[in-house]
């Protein structure tokens, strides 16, 4: 019996079918690929490309996209520092469950604060958390501005926008860092291939 947060008299219920059984069924190992970076850095594009590449290889994935989750799970949250932390905490807990189910969970969120990403890493066991840093310069992200958000932030119509008037704290020890090469951003397929290679090297794509 435990006291967790505001809940009391909580018991952990064990089931006969566990993670190992699910991974044997899926012939892969559950993990979390956490893609972080500024708005416009290419996170969502990479997440979807990676999902497609893994699917074509017979691996089961699920993408947790930050914007999509704010339509449902996190629709009650804003963009204050407190709400951003809660946003990432919830996504981290969901990603942990997906990984426990045996899926390759691909989370694509700005996730600007290092401590929040570190929390997510800490709750995913067995080094199954792979942090991918989309290290693209602000100038590139702002030039893309596919959603028009930087323009609104520069005009003062959006407050607390990451990279403009709210900080982004880059990872210190990420597993994969993706940068421009000779001033050119790698193609989504190339970036996805790099991640697939990493997952294969770590033995995560086969049971």
C-alpha positions as CSV (number, residue, x, y, z in Angstrom):
1,X,0.0,0.0,0.0
2,X,1.4,3.4,-1.0
3,X,0.7,7.1,-0.9
4,X,1.3,8.6,-4.3
5,X,0.9,12.3,-4.8
6,X,-2.6,13.2,-3.6
7,X,-3.8,9.5,-3.7
8,X,-3.7,7.1,-0.7
9,X,-4.3,3.4,-0.3
10,X,-2.7,2.7,-3.7
11,X,-1.6,-0.8,-4.7
12,X,0.5,-1.9,-7.7
13,X,-1.3,-4.6,-9.7
14,X,0.9,-7.1,-11.3
15,X,-0.3,-8.9,-14.4
16,X,0.8,-12.3,-15.8
17,X,1.7,-10.9,-19.2
18,X,4.7,-8.6,-18.8
19,X,7.1,-6.5,-20.9
20,X,9.3,-9.4,-21.9
21,X,6.2,-11.3,-23.1
22,X,5.1,-8.4,-25.2
23,X,8.5,-7.8,-26.7
24,X,8.7,-11.5,-27.7
25,X,5.3,-11.2,-29.4
26,X,6.4,-8.0,-31.3
27,X,9.9,-9.2,-31.9
28,X,11.3,-5.8,-30.8
29,X,12.2,-4.0,-27.6
30,X,10.2,-1.1,-26.3
31,X,12.0,2.3,-26.1
32,X,11.4,6.0,-26.2
33,X,12.9,8.2,-29.0
34,X,12.5,11.7,-27.6
35,X,13.0,14.4,-30.3
36,X,13.6,17.9,-28.9
37,X,14.4,21.2,-30.5
38,X,13.1,24.6,-31.4
39,X,9.8,25.2,-33.2
40,X,10.5,24.8,-36.9
41,X,13.6,22.6,-36.4
42,X,12.0,19.6,-38.1
43,X,10.9,17.5,-35.2
44,X,7.5,16.4,-36.4
45,X,8.8,15.8,-39.9
46,X,11.6,13.6,-38.6
47,X,9.2,11.8,-36.2
48,X,6.8,10.8,-39.0
49,X,9.6,9.9,-41.3
50,X,11.2,7.7,-38.7
51,X,7.9,6.0,-37.9
52,X,7.4,5.3,-41.6
53,X,10.9,3.8,-41.9
54,X,10.5,1.6,-38.9
55,X,7.1,0.5,-40.0
56,X,8.5,-0.5,-43.4
57,X,11.0,-2.7,-41.5
58,X,8.2,-4.4,-39.6
59,X,8.6,-2.5,-36.3
60,X,5.6,-1.2,-34.4
61,X,5.8,2.5,-33.5
62,X,3.6,5.3,-32.1
63,X,4.2,9.0,-32.5
64,X,3.4,11.4,-29.6
65,X,3.4,14.8,-31.2
66,X,3.3,17.8,-28.9
67,X,0.7,19.8,-30.8
68,X,-1.5,16.8,-31.3
69,X,-1.5,16.0,-27.6
70,X,-2.6,19.5,-26.8
71,X,-5.8,18.7,-28.7
72,X,-6.7,16.0,-26.1
73,X,-4.5,14.8,-23.2
74,X,-3.0,18.2,-22.6
75,X,-5.7,20.6,-23.8
76,X,-6.1,22.0,-20.3
77,X,-2.5,23.3,-20.3
78,X,-1.1,26.6,-21.4
79,X,2.5,27.6,-22.0
80,X,3.6,28.9,-18.6
81,X,6.7,27.3,-17.1
82,X,4.5,25.3,-14.7
83,X,2.2,24.1,-17.5
84,X,5.2,23.2,-19.8
85,X,6.6,21.0,-17.0
86,X,3.2,19.3,-16.5
87,X,2.9,18.9,-20.3
88,X,6.2,17.0,-20.5
89,X,5.5,15.0,-17.3
90,X,2.3,13.7,-18.8
91,X,3.9,12.9,-22.1
92,X,6.8,11.2,-20.4
93,X,4.5,9.0,-18.4
94,X,2.5,8.0,-21.6
95,X,5.8,7.4,-23.5
96,X,6.9,5.1,-20.6
97,X,3.7,3.1,-20.9
98,X,4.1,2.8,-24.7
99,X,7.7,1.6,-24.2
100,X,6.6,-0.9,-21.6
101,X,4.0,-2.2,-24.1
102,X,6.9,-3.0,-26.4
103,X,6.5,-0.2,-28.9
104,X,9.1,2.2,-30.2
105,X,7.5,5.4,-28.9
106,X,8.6,8.5,-30.8
107,X,7.9,11.7,-28.8
108,X,8.2,15.0,-30.7
109,X,8.1,18.1,-28.5
110,X,10.0,21.3,-28.0
111,X,10.4,20.3,-24.4
112,X,12.6,23.3,-23.7
113,X,13.6,22.6,-20.1
114,X,16.4,20.2,-19.4
115,X,15.1,19.1,-16.0
116,X,11.8,18.0,-17.6
117,X,13.5,15.9,-20.2
118,X,15.8,14.4,-17.5
119,X,12.7,13.5,-15.6
120,X,11.4,11.5,-18.6
121,X,14.7,9.8,-19.1
122,X,14.8,8.8,-15.4
123,X,11.4,7.0,-15.5
124,X,12.2,4.9,-18.6
125,X,14.3,1.9,-17.4
126,X,17.2,0.0,-18.9
127,X,18.7,2.9,-21.0
128,X,15.7,2.7,-23.3
129,X,15.4,6.6,-23.6
130,X,17.1,8.0,-26.7
131,X,17.3,11.7,-26.8
132,X,17.6,13.3,-30.2
133,X,18.5,16.9,-30.3
134,X,17.5,18.8,-33.4
135,X,20.3,21.4,-33.2
136,X,19.2,23.8,-35.8
137,X,20.0,27.5,-35.6
138,X,17.2,29.9,-34.6
139,X,17.7,31.8,-37.9
140,X,16.8,28.6,-39.9
141,X,13.8,27.8,-37.7
142,X,12.6,31.4,-37.9
143,X,13.1,31.5,-41.7
144,X,10.9,28.4,-42.1
145,X,8.2,29.6,-39.6
146,X,5.8,27.2,-41.2
147,X,3.1,28.0,-38.6
148,X,3.7,31.7,-38.5
149,X,4.5,31.6,-34.8
150,X,7.9,33.4,-34.8
151,X,6.3,36.3,-36.7
152,X,3.6,36.5,-34.0
153,X,6.2,36.3,-31.2
154,X,8.3,39.0,-32.8
155,X,5.3,41.2,-33.0
156,X,4.5,40.6,-29.3
157,X,1.3,38.7,-30.0
158,X,2.6,35.5,-28.4
159,X,4.3,35.7,-25.0
160,X,6.7,33.2,-23.6
161,X,7.7,31.7,-27.0
162,X,10.7,29.4,-26.9
163,X,13.8,30.9,-28.5
164,X,12.4,34.5,-28.5
165,X,11.4,35.4,-25.0
166,X,11.6,32.1,-23.3
167,X,14.7,29.9,-23.1
168,X,15.6,26.6,-24.7
169,X,18.0,24.6,-22.7
170,X,20.0,22.2,-25.1
171,X,20.8,18.7,-24.0
172,X,24.1,18.1,-22.4
173,X,24.4,14.4,-23.0
174,X,22.0,13.4,-25.8
175,X,22.4,10.1,-27.6
176,X,22.0,11.7,-31.1
177,X,22.6,15.3,-32.2
178,X,21.4,16.4,-35.7
179,X,23.0,19.5,-37.2
180,X,23.4,21.2,-40.5
181,X,26.2,19.8,-42.7
182,X,28.1,22.5,-44.5
183,X,25.2,24.8,-43.9
184,X,22.7,22.4,-45.3
185,X,20.1,20.5,-43.2
186,X,20.1,16.7,-43.8
187,X,17.1,15.3,-45.4
188,X,14.4,13.7,-43.2
189,X,15.2,10.3,-44.7
190,X,18.8,10.7,-43.9
191,X,18.1,11.8,-40.3
192,X,15.7,8.9,-39.8
193,X,18.2,6.5,-41.2
194,X,20.8,7.7,-38.6
195,X,18.3,7.0,-35.8
196,X,17.4,3.6,-37.3
197,X,21.1,2.7,-37.4
198,X,21.5,3.6,-33.7
199,X,18.5,1.6,-32.7
200,X,19.8,-1.4,-34.6
201,X,23.2,-1.1,-33.0
202,X,21.6,-1.1,-29.6
203,X,19.6,-4.2,-30.4
204,X,16.3,-2.6,-30.0
205,X,14.7,-3.5,-33.3
206,X,14.7,-7.2,-32.6
207,X,13.8,-9.3,-29.6
